[in-house]
Amino acid sequence: MQFRAIIRRTFPVAACRRGLAAILILIGCAAPAWADPLTVGGTVPFLAAKDQFGKEFKFTPGLHFLLVGFDMNAGKLANHKFADLGPGWLEQHGAVYVLDIHTMPAVARLFALPKMRKYPHRIILAETPTLLAPFPHQPEKITILELTPAGTIRAIRYWDPADAALGPALETQPGS
């Protein structure tokens, strides 16, 4: 009998139920991170973030290409290629570049943001892990979503900025 009393005092049922409820709530809040990945025919979800100058960006239908960088190496190479193309090149091609920086430590951001402000193109900064969770990606590559005027995904491609020029990657694919 004494053993049961010790167990009940050590592991109260109500506390376990509260703990389980808290865990389930946290899992529910994290559900967007496990959202289904975007595929051809799907619609780009609402996307709002700031660029390297602190200006707001909100995705609206009408963009032709959405370029998304997930890692710093590919992102740096892509930024250099965009800079070589000159100011306004992305905009002239109906493209927006989004860079995932949510894993970048705050100290690194202190040095990276001033460098990003020197680029002649706009960089939309994804600062939360859930913002780009449904976007497909491959290591060391930039994801390119080709979009219809309504914001539906027409094609998904991956561009390796270390090996290939950007121009051909932004051409509308036959049959798209």
Secondary structure, 3 states (H helix, E strand, C coil): CHHHHHHHHHCCHHHHHHHHHHHHHHHHHHHHHHCCCCCCCCECCCCEEEECCCCEEECCCCCCEEEEECCHHHHHHHHHHHHHHCCCHHHHCCEEEEEECCCCCHHHHHHHHHHHCCCCCCEEEECCCCCCCCCCCCCCCEEEEEECCCCEEEEEEEECCCCCCHHHHCCCCCCC
